[in-house]
C-alpha cells in the first residue's frame, strides 16, 4: 500500500450510498407526489414541489459527501449523487405508472379534458390522435425529467464530494496510520 492512500472498501461506496439515499429520496418523492395529487389545493402545489426539489438536492449532496469521505475522491461523490438520482427517479417512475395504471380511467378523462379545453381555446376540433399525442408528451417530459435528475445528481454529488473528500472516515485514517507506523511493514509502490 502506498503511503497516504486510503483503504478501498469492499463494494462500491458510490453505489452503496446512492442506493441508500436514493431509496429515502424516492419514498419522499412518492409521498410529496401523493400529497400534491390528493390534497387538491393548488396553492400548495408549488411549495410542496419546491420542498421535494430541496430534499432531492440535499440527498444528492449528502450522498456525495458520505461517499467521498470513504474514498477521499470527488468522483466517488459525483457517482454517488448520480446513483441517488437514478434510484429515486426509478422509484418515483414506478409509483407514478402504478398509480396511473390503477386509475387509468381518471387519467384518460383528465387528459381528454385538457385536450378539449385547449382545442376550444384555439377554436379547433379535437384531433383524433389527441390521446397518442398526450401519451407521447408525458413520456418525453418524464424522460426529460429523468435526464435532468441524473445531471443534477452528478453535479450536486460532485459538490458534496469536494466537501467530503478532505474528511475521510475514521476507519480509513486509523488503518492508513497503522500501515505507516508498523515497523517492517512492506511498502508497496
C-alpha positions as CSV (number, residue, x, y, z in Angstrom):
1,X,0.0,0.0,0.0
2,X,1.3,3.4,-0.9
3,X,1.7,5.8,2.0
4,X,-1.0,8.4,2.2
5,X,-3.6,6.4,0.2
6,X,-6.9,5.4,1.5
7,X,-8.3,1.9,2.1
8,X,-10.6,0.7,-0.6
9,X,-13.7,-0.9,1.0
10,X,-15.4,-3.9,-0.4
11,X,-18.1,-2.9,-2.8
12,X,-18.7,0.5,-4.2
13,X,-19.3,3.4,-1.8
14,X,-20.9,5.4,-4.6
15,X,-23.4,2.7,-5.3
16,X,-24.0,1.9,-1.6
17,X,-24.7,5.4,-0.5
18,X,-26.5,6.2,-3.8
19,X,-28.8,3.2,-3.2
20,X,-29.5,4.1,0.4
21,X,-30.2,7.8,-0.2
22,X,-32.0,7.1,-3.5
23,X,-34.4,4.8,-1.6
24,X,-35.0,7.5,1.0
25,X,-35.4,10.2,-1.6
26,X,-37.7,8.0,-3.8
27,X,-40.1,7.5,-0.8
28,X,-40.1,11.2,-0.1
29,X,-40.9,12.0,-3.7
30,X,-43.7,9.5,-3.7
31,X,-45.2,11.0,-0.6
32,X,-44.9,14.5,-1.9
33,X,-46.5,13.4,-5.2
34,X,-49.4,11.8,-3.4
35,X,-49.9,14.9,-1.2
36,X,-50.0,17.1,-4.3
37,X,-52.4,14.8,-6.1
38,X,-54.8,14.1,-3.2
39,X,-54.9,17.5,-1.4
40,X,-56.5,19.3,-4.4
41,X,-55.0,22.5,-3.1
42,X,-53.5,24.5,-6.0
43,X,-51.9,26.9,-3.5
44,X,-49.8,24.0,-2.0
45,X,-48.6,22.6,-5.3
46,X,-45.7,24.9,-5.8
47,X,-44.5,24.9,-2.1
48,X,-44.7,21.1,-1.9
49,X,-42.9,20.7,-5.3
50,X,-40.1,23.0,-4.1
51,X,-39.8,21.0,-0.9
52,X,-39.4,17.9,-3.0
53,X,-36.7,19.6,-5.1
54,X,-34.9,20.7,-1.9
55,X,-35.0,17.2,-0.5
56,X,-33.5,15.9,-3.7
57,X,-30.7,18.4,-3.7
58,X,-30.0,17.6,-0.1
59,X,-29.8,13.8,-0.6
60,X,-27.6,14.2,-3.8
61,X,-25.3,16.4,-1.8
62,X,-25.3,14.1,1.3
63,X,-24.6,11.0,-0.8
64,X,-21.7,12.8,-2.4
65,X,-20.2,13.8,1.0
66,X,-20.5,10.4,2.5
67,X,-19.1,8.5,-0.4
68,X,-16.2,10.9,-0.8
69,X,-15.4,10.6,2.9
70,X,-15.0,6.8,2.4
71,X,-12.5,7.1,-0.5
72,X,-11.2,10.7,-0.5
73,X,-12.2,11.1,-4.2
74,X,-14.6,13.7,-5.7
75,X,-15.5,11.3,-8.5
76,X,-16.9,8.8,-5.9
77,X,-19.1,11.6,-4.6
78,X,-20.3,12.6,-8.0
79,X,-21.3,9.0,-8.9
80,X,-23.0,8.6,-5.6
81,X,-25.1,11.6,-6.3
82,X,-25.8,10.1,-9.8
83,X,-26.9,6.8,-8.3
84,X,-29.1,8.6,-5.8
85,X,-30.9,10.4,-8.7
86,X,-31.3,7.2,-10.7
87,X,-32.7,5.1,-7.8
88,X,-35.1,7.8,-6.6
89,X,-36.2,8.6,-10.2
90,X,-36.9,4.9,-10.9
91,X,-38.9,4.5,-7.7
92,X,-40.9,7.6,-8.5
93,X,-41.5,6.5,-12.0
94,X,-42.6,3.0,-10.9
95,X,-45.0,4.6,-8.4
96,X,-46.4,7.1,-10.9
97,X,-47.0,4.4,-13.6
98,X,-48.6,2.1,-11.0
99,X,-51.0,4.8,-9.8
100,X,-51.8,5.8,-13.4
101,X,-52.5,2.2,-14.3
102,X,-54.8,1.7,-11.3
103,X,-56.6,5.0,-12.1
104,X,-56.4,4.7,-15.9
105,X,-59.9,5.9,-16.5
106,X,-59.4,9.0,-14.4
107,X,-56.1,9.7,-16.2
108,X,-57.9,9.4,-19.6
109,X,-60.7,11.7,-18.5
110,X,-58.3,14.4,-17.3
111,X,-56.2,14.1,-20.4
112,X,-59.2,14.3,-22.6
113,X,-60.5,17.4,-20.7
114,X,-57.1,19.1,-21.1
115,X,-57.1,18.4,-24.9
116,X,-60.7,19.5,-25.3
117,X,-60.1,22.7,-23.4
118,X,-57.0,23.5,-25.5
119,X,-59.0,22.8,-28.7
120,X,-61.8,25.0,-27.6
121,X,-59.5,27.9,-26.7
122,X,-57.9,27.6,-30.2
123,X,-61.3,27.2,-31.9
124,X,-60.1,23.9,-33.4
125,X,-61.7,20.5,-33.4
126,X,-60.2,17.8,-31.1
127,X,-57.8,15.8,-33.2
128,X,-58.3,12.1,-33.4
129,X,-54.8,11.5,-32.3
130,X,-55.0,13.6,-29.2
131,X,-54.7,10.6,-26.8
132,X,-51.5,9.4,-28.5
133,X,-50.1,13.0,-28.5
134,X,-50.8,13.4,-24.8
135,X,-49.1,10.0,-24.0
136,X,-46.1,11.0,-26.1
137,X,-45.8,14.4,-24.4
138,X,-46.0,12.7,-21.0
139,X,-43.3,10.2,-21.9
140,X,-41.0,12.9,-23.3
141,X,-41.4,15.1,-20.3
142,X,-40.8,12.1,-18.0
143,X,-37.6,11.2,-19.8
144,X,-36.5,14.8,-19.8
145,X,-37.1,15.0,-16.0
146,X,-35.2,11.7,-15.6
147,X,-32.2,13.1,-17.5
148,X,-32.3,16.4,-15.6
149,X,-32.3,14.5,-12.3
150,X,-29.3,12.5,-13.4
151,X,-27.3,15.6,-14.4
152,X,-28.2,17.4,-11.2
153,X,-27.4,14.3,-9.1
154,X,-24.0,14.1,-10.7
155,X,-23.2,17.8,-10.3
156,X,-24.5,18.2,-6.7
157,X,-22.9,14.9,-5.8
158,X,-19.6,16.2,-7.1
159,X,-20.1,19.3,-4.9
160,X,-20.7,17.1,-1.9
161,X,-17.6,15.1,-2.9
162,X,-15.5,18.2,-2.9
163,X,-16.5,18.9,0.6
164,X,-16.4,15.3,1.8
165,X,-13.0,14.3,0.3
166,X,-11.0,16.0,3.0
167,X,-13.0,14.4,5.7
168,X,-12.2,10.8,5.2
169,X,-13.7,8.2,7.5
170,X,-12.0,7.4,10.9
171,X,-11.5,3.8,9.9
172,X,-9.6,4.7,6.8
173,X,-7.3,7.1,8.7
174,X,-6.6,4.6,11.5
175,X,-5.8,1.8,9.0
176,X,-3.6,4.1,7.0
177,X,-1.7,5.3,10.1
178,X,-1.2,1.7,11.3
179,X,0.3,0.8,7.9
180,X,2.8,3.7,8.1
181,X,3.7,3.1,11.7
182,X,4.1,-0.7,11.7
183,X,7.8,-1.5,11.7
184,X,8.9,-3.7,9.0
185,X,5.7,-3.3,7.1
186,X,6.4,-3.7,3.4
187,X,5.9,-0.5,1.3
188,X,4.3,-1.2,-2.0
189,X,4.8,1.2,-4.8
